[in-house]
Amino acid sequence: MKKAINISLVMSVIMALLFGLVWVSVYQQFQQVRDLISAAIEPVGVIDILVPVFLTSFLFFLFNFYYGYRYPTGSSWLPDWKQLLYNLFMVIVLSLALREIAASMLEDPSKGPLLALILVRNFILSLVALLLAKAYAISEKSKQDELKLLAANNEKMQAEMGALKAQVDPHFLFNSLNSLTGVIRQDQKEAIKFVNHLSQTMRYTLDNREAQLVTLQEELGYLQSYEYMMQIRFGDGFVVLKAIDESTMGRKLPQFALQLLVENAIKHNRVSMKSPLEIKISLEEDRLTVTNNLQPKASVPKGYGFGLANLSKRYELLDMPALVIEKTETEFSVTLSLK
């Protein structure tokens, strides 16, 4: 309601000034108008116009704003019949009141402002107030509808993102436990270190469960533990090279983005001492590129096709530029945008 009062005051001042300027312009430019006014009514000054116009405008605006708030009519421009009747009633009552007040202040009451002129003026003010209040009501409803739509879309996005992240967690854990089984058979001390790094990665997952975007520094820290586990598993057959400026560590990207791309490279390529898998992570401006040499496996187990699709869908939900995927005879690369 406070907002409606403020708008009513501003609009009333504007209407009073407009009517005052029109009155001065007409009175000064047309001799016939001056003669008619002088003969029919007492000479009227600018202040005599401004004050009643301001007061009546304020009442019309305030009423119509309040009526629109109390009885919303949706997005239709047509006011209901009650609102029209109330405005007409106010025009007549206020016009009669203003005419009597003006006449009582003059020595010759018969020379007061003509009632017809006051009625026309107040009718115009009422119509302007009604239309502007209606436009304001429609605009506010449109904003509210847009906010509701954004809230609904946001809730949907959060649900979909949660489902996608939930898809990553068990998949990663399954692969890690498979790796741990092999390490335990070879070296129990290394197995303990492996478990420690695995616990760090799971803590990262839990600590950022609600986050959609994480800093590059956080993601690289998580990737470091994942690298360690893969190096325990593959030895010198797995190599990760990074070329990233320290000043960009505050930029953001979807959680698990780098791990998914590295894991995707391991899934689809041979990894061995004789044929090392080399993964390069480089940053240029606001784009991060993950590249690996191509040495495709003869076959990929079922269930290994969701990585890039998962990441692409998350970028789409976050309204970020899509992944750029490039493949040559020797290399495969995926470029991510950063915020």
N, C-alpha and C positions, 0 to 999 in steps of 0.2 A: 504493500500500500504506500510505503514511503517513496518508492520509485515512481508510482503513479502521481503522487503529489508534486514531486520534483519536475516531472515531465509536464504536468498541467501548468505549473508556474512558468516554465520556460516558454511553452506554446502560447500562453496567455499574453506574455510580454510581447512576443512576436506579432500576434494578432492585433494587439493594441497599437503597436508601432505602424503596422501596415495600414490599418484603418486611419490612423492619424495622418500618415503621409498622403494617403489618397485624398483625405478631406482637404488638407492644405493645398494640394496640387489643383484640385477641382475648384476650390474657392478662389484661388489666386488667378487662375487662367481664364475662367469663364464669367464675364460680366453679368450675363443673364442669371446665372446661379446666385451671384451675390445679391442682385436686385430681388430675386424671388425669396431668398432667405430673409433679407432685411424686411421685406413686406409681410412675410407670413409668420416668422418666428424671431425670437430674440437672437442677436448675434452669438454664435457659439465658437469658443476658442478651442485650441488643440487639446488643452488639459481637460476640457469638458468632454472631449471625445475619448481620450486615452483612459481615464479612470473608469467610466462605466463599461467600456469595451473590455478592459482588463478583468474587471470583477465578473462580468457575465461569462466571458470566455473561460475563466478559471472554474466557475460552477459547471459549465457545460462539459469541459474536459474531464473534470474530476468525476462527475456523474457517469459519463460514458466509459471511462477507464474502470471505475468500480463495477459498473453493470457488466462489462465484458469479463471481468475477473470473477464476479459472483455467478453469472449465468453464461458460461462459455458456449458458443454456437459452432465450434469446430472451425473448419477452414472456409466456410461459406462467407461471402461478402455481404449477404443479405441480413440486416438486423431483424430481430423478431418484432412483431407488431406492438408488444408492450413497450419496448425501448423507443419506438417511434412515437407512440402516444405520450410517453413521459417527456420526451424532448419537446413535442408540440405544446404540451401543458406548461412546461418551463418557459418556453418562448413567450407565450401569452401572459403568464403571471409576471415574469420579470419585466416585460415591456410595459405593462400597465403600472407596475411599481416604479420603474424608472421615470415614466412620464409624469406621475404624480409628484415624485420627489423633485424633479426639475421644475415643475410648475409652481410648487410651494416655495421655491427659492427665488422666484421672480416677483417684481412689483405688479406686473400684469400677467396673471397666470395664462391668459389666452395666447400669449406669445411664447409659451413653452415649446419644446421640440414636438414635432408632429408625431403622433402615435404610429402612423403608417411607416415613417422612416425608421423608427425604433424596432418595429416588428420585422421589417425586412432585414435590418442589420442583425438582429438577434437570431433570425431564422438562418442566415448565412453562417453565423458563428456556430450555431447548433449543428448544422450540416457538416461543417469542416471538422468540428470536434468529434462527431459521430464517425466520420470516415477515417480520421487519423487514429482514433481509438481502436477501430476495427482492424486497420492495417497493423497496428502494434500488436493486437491480440493474435492475429494470424501469424505474424513474425515470431512471437514468443512460442506459439504452439509448434511452429515448424522447428524451432531450435530444440524444444523439448523432445519432439519426435526424433530428431536427429541424434540427440544425446541418448535416448532410449535404444535406438538402433545401434549406435556405437557401443553402448554397454552390452547389448545382446551379442554383437559380433565379437567383442572382447572376451566375453564369457565362453563363447564357442571356440575362439582361438586358444584360450587357456586350456580348455578341455582337450582340444586336438593336440596341442603341444605336450600336455601331460601324457597323453596316450603314446605319442612318438618317443618321448624320453623314457617312458616305462618300457617301450620296446627295446631300447638300447641297453638298459641295465641288465636284464637276465641274459641277453645275448653275449655281452661282454664278460659276465661272470662265468658263463658256460665255457667260453674259449680260454679264459684265464685258468680255470680249474683243470682243463685238459692239459694246459702247459705245465701246471704245477705237478700233475701226476708224473710227467716225464722227468722233471727236475728232481723229485723225491727219489726216483730210482737211481739217478746219477750221483747226486751230492746233497746230503741232508742239510749241511750248513748253508749252502746256497738256497735250499728250499726255504729255510727260515727267513733269509733276506727277501726272497720272493714273496713270502706271505706278508712281510712288513710293508713292502711296496704295494701289494694288493690291498692291504688295509688302508693305506694312504689314498689310493684311488677311490675306494668305496667311501671314505670319509668326504672326499671332494664331491662325490655324487650326492651324498646326503646333505652336506652343508649348502649346496647350491640347488637343491631340488626345486625350489620355487622360482629360481632365476631363469629367464629365457636367454639373456645375454650375459656373458662373463668377459672379463678383460683378457687381452692376449697373454698377459703375464700369468694369470691364473690357469689358462688353458695350456700354456707351455709347461707350467709346473706339473700339471696333471700328466701331460704327454711324456715328461721325463721319467715318471714312474712306470708308465706303460712301455717306454723304450727299454728300460732296464729289464723288465720281464721278458720282452721279446729277444733281447740280446742274450739273456740267460738261456732262452730256448734255442736260438739259432746261432749264437756265437758271432764270429766275424762275417757270417753270411747276411747279417742285417746291419745296415749303415744308415744313419740319419744325419744329414748336413743342414745347418740352419744359417741363414743370412738375414738377420732381422735387426734393425736399429733399435737400441734401447729406448729411444725417445717415443717409440710407437707402442710401448707396452700397455698404455692406458686405453688403446682402441678396443672395441668390443666385437664379439662374434658369438654365434650360437654355441651353447655348451656342447662339448664332445665333438665339435666339428673336425678338429685336427685328428683326434683319435679315430674317428670313423674313416677318414681318408687314408690314414696310415694302415688301419686294419683292412680296409678295402684292397690296398696294394698287396698286403700279405696274402689275402684270400685268393687273389687271382693270378699270382705270380710264383714261380719257383724261388725258394730261398735256401741257399746252401753255400758252403765254403767255396765250392768251385764256381758257383754262379751267384755272387752276392746281389741282394736286392738293395739298391741305393735310392734313398728318398731324400729329395731336396725341398726345403721349405724356405721360400724367399718372399720378401715384401717389397712392393713398389707402390708408393703413394698410399692409397687406401685399399689396395688389393693384395691378398695373400695367395700365393700359388704353391701347390704341393705337386711335385713331379716325381715320377719313378720310372726307372728303366723297364722296358717290356720284356718279360720272359714268361709268357703265359703258361699256366698249368694245362695239362691235357684235358682235365675235367675239374669242375668246381662243384663241391657238395651242395645239395639242396639247402635252401634257407640262407644262402650267402648273397642274395640279390637285393637286400633291402637297404644297404648302407647309403648309396647315393640318392636313392628315392626318398629315404627318410630325411636326409639333409636338405634335399631340394624342396620338399614339402615344408620344412621348418622355415626356410628362407622365404617361401611364398607367404606363409602365415604372418611372418614378421614384416612383410611388405618391403623386403630388401631386394636389391638386384639379384637376378637368378645366377646360379652357378655357370661358369664358363668351362666346358669340358672339351679338351683337345686330345687327339690321338694321332700319333705318327707311327712310322714303322718301328721306331726304337723307343719312343717315350709315350707316357700317358700323364696328363696333367689336369688338375682341377683348380680353378681360380675362384676365391671367395672374396666378397666385398666385406669391408669392416665399417663399423659405425664409429 
